[in-house]
Amino acid sequence: MQSERLASLCQELNLPSIAEQYGPIAQEAARKELSFADFLERVLKLETQARQLRSRSMLMRTAGFPALKTIEEYDFHFASNRPELAVLTA
């Protein structure tokens, strides 16, 4: 019953990550005997991180880049005039 009310409130407040992860975080908090403030901080941090990830993903999709590249995929042999350290710190 309470979990349904929490899910409803999370939906109303647009907190989808909290709705999904509330149970496991609450169980962990009970096992570790976390204070309410520590529990609340973990739940809010989870929602913040999820929102940042969704925002980053949306920005990458709307940017229209032809392909997503990561530093791990960079061919340092191709750019022989730039040392690897200079690329990583630039």
C-alpha positions as YAML, in Angstrom:
chain: A
units: angstrom
residues:
- id: 1
  name: MET
  ca: [0.00, 0.00, 0.00]
- id: 2
  name: GLN
  ca: [2.70, 2.48, 0.95]
- id: 3
  name: SER
  ca: [4.81, 1.55, -2.08]
- id: 4
  name: GLU
  ca: [1.84, 2.36, -4.32]
- id: 5
  name: ARG
  ca: [1.42, 5.75, -2.66]
- id: 6
  name: LEU
  ca: [5.12, 6.46, -3.07]
- id: 7
  name: ALA
  ca: [5.01, 5.44, -6.73]
- id: 8
  name: SER
  ca: [2.02, 7.71, -7.26]
- id: 9
  name: LEU
  ca: [3.74, 10.65, -5.57]
- id: 10
  name: CYS
  ca: [6.93, 10.09, -7.55]
- id: 11
  name: GLN
  ca: [4.91, 10.07, -10.76]
- id: 12
  name: GLU
  ca: [3.10, 13.26, -9.74]
- id: 13
  name: LEU
  ca: [6.40, 14.97, -8.88]
- id: 14
  name: ASN
  ca: [8.15, 13.61, -12.00]
- id: 15
  name: LEU
  ca: [10.72, 11.56, -10.07]
- id: 16
  name: PRO
  ca: [10.91, 8.35, -12.12]
- id: 17
  name: SER
  ca: [14.32, 7.20, -10.87]
- id: 18
  name: ILE
  ca: [13.28, 7.43, -7.25]
- id: 19
  name: ALA
  ca: [10.14, 5.45, -8.04]
- id: 20
  name: GLU
  ca: [12.25, 2.71, -9.65]
- id: 21
  name: GLN
  ca: [15.06, 2.56, -7.08]
- id: 22
  name: TYR
  ca: [13.34, 3.44, -3.83]
- id: 23
  name: GLY
  ca: [12.99, -0.17, -2.63]
- id: 24
  name: PRO
  ca: [16.63, -1.25, -2.97]
- id: 25
  name: ILE
  ca: [17.90, 2.01, -1.45]
- id: 26
  name: ALA
  ca: [15.47, 1.72, 1.47]
- id: 27
  name: GLN
  ca: [16.60, -1.86, 2.13]
- id: 28
  name: GLU
  ca: [20.26, -0.82, 2.02]
- id: 29
  name: ALA
  ca: [19.52, 2.07, 4.39]
- id: 30
  name: ALA
  ca: [17.80, -0.29, 6.83]
- id: 31
  name: ARG
  ca: [20.71, -2.77, 6.75]
- id: 32
  name: LYS
  ca: [23.31, -0.06, 7.28]
- id: 33
  name: GLU
  ca: [21.12, 1.84, 9.74]
- id: 34
  name: LEU
  ca: [21.51, 5.09, 7.82]
- id: 35
  name: SER
  ca: [20.02, 8.27, 9.17]
- id: 36
  name: PHE
  ca: [17.01, 9.71, 7.39]
- id: 37
  name: ALA
  ca: [19.18, 12.54, 6.06]
- id: 38
  name: ASP
  ca: [21.70, 10.06, 4.57]
- id: 39
  name: PHE
  ca: [18.88, 8.04, 3.01]
- id: 40
  name: LEU
  ca: [17.29, 11.17, 1.56]
- id: 41
  name: GLU
  ca: [20.63, 12.34, 0.20]
- id: 42
  name: ARG
  ca: [21.16, 9.01, -1.58]
- id: 43
  name: VAL
  ca: [17.69, 9.04, -3.09]
- id: 44
  name: LEU
  ca: [18.00, 12.64, -4.30]
- id: 45
  name: LYS
  ca: [21.51, 12.05, -5.62]
- id: 46
  name: LEU
  ca: [20.20, 9.08, -7.62]
- id: 47
  name: GLU
  ca: [17.47, 11.22, -9.18]
- id: 48
  name: THR
  ca: [19.94, 14.02, -9.95]
- id: 49
  name: GLN
  ca: [22.37, 11.63, -11.65]
- id: 50
  name: ALA
  ca: [19.58, 10.04, -13.67]
- id: 51
  name: ARG
  ca: [18.37, 13.45, -14.82]
- id: 52
  name: GLN
  ca: [21.88, 14.49, -15.84]
- id: 53
  name: LEU
  ca: [22.28, 11.26, -17.80]
- id: 54
  name: ARG
  ca: [18.93, 11.73, -19.55]
- id: 55
  name: SER
  ca: [19.79, 15.36, -20.32]
- id: 56
  name: ARG
  ca: [23.19, 14.45, -21.72]
- id: 57
  name: SER
  ca: [21.64, 11.72, -23.83]
- id: 58
  name: MET
  ca: [18.96, 14.07, -25.17]
- id: 59
  name: LEU
  ca: [21.52, 16.76, -26.00]
- id: 60
  name: MET
  ca: [23.67, 14.25, -27.87]
- id: 61
  name: ARG
  ca: [20.67, 13.04, -29.88]
- id: 62
  name: THR
  ca: [19.49, 16.54, -30.76]
- id: 63
  name: ALA
  ca: [22.98, 17.73, -31.65]
- id: 64
  name: GLY
  ca: [22.83, 15.63, -34.80]
- id: 65
  name: PHE
  ca: [26.38, 14.33, -34.63]
- id: 66
  name: PRO
  ca: [27.04, 11.79, -37.41]
- id: 67
  name: ALA
  ca: [28.55, 9.32, -34.91]
- id: 68
  name: LEU
  ca: [29.33, 9.16, -31.22]
- id: 69
  name: LYS
  ca: [33.06, 8.88, -30.55]
- id: 70
  name: THR
  ca: [34.88, 8.28, -27.29]
- id: 71
  name: ILE
  ca: [38.48, 8.88, -26.30]
- id: 72
  name: GLU
  ca: [38.97, 5.11, -26.14]
- id: 73
  name: GLU
  ca: [38.18, 4.91, -29.87]
- id: 74
  name: TYR
  ca: [40.64, 7.68, -30.83]
- id: 75
  name: ASP
  ca: [43.42, 6.51, -33.15]
- id: 76
  name: PHE
  ca: [46.59, 8.03, -31.70]
- id: 77
  name: HIS
  ca: [48.70, 6.51, -34.50]
- id: 78
  name: PHE
  ca: [46.67, 8.40, -37.10]
- id: 79
  name: ALA
  ca: [47.41, 11.76, -35.46]
- id: 80
  name: SER
  ca: [51.14, 11.19, -35.17]
- id: 81
  name: ASN
  ca: [51.98, 14.87, -34.68]
- id: 82
  name: ARG
  ca: [49.96, 15.05, -31.43]
- id: 83
  name: PRO
  ca: [51.27, 13.04, -28.49]
- id: 84
  name: GLU
  ca: [48.64, 11.04, -26.60]
- id: 85
  name: LEU
  ca: [49.11, 13.03, -23.41]
- id: 86
  name: ALA
  ca: [48.45, 16.32, -25.21]
- id: 87
  name: VAL
  ca: [45.17, 14.97, -26.62]
- id: 88
  name: LEU
  ca: [44.02, 13.65, -23.25]
- id: 89
  name: THR
  ca: [44.78, 16.88, -21.39]
- id: 90
  name: ALA
  ca: [43.50, 19.28, -24.08]
...
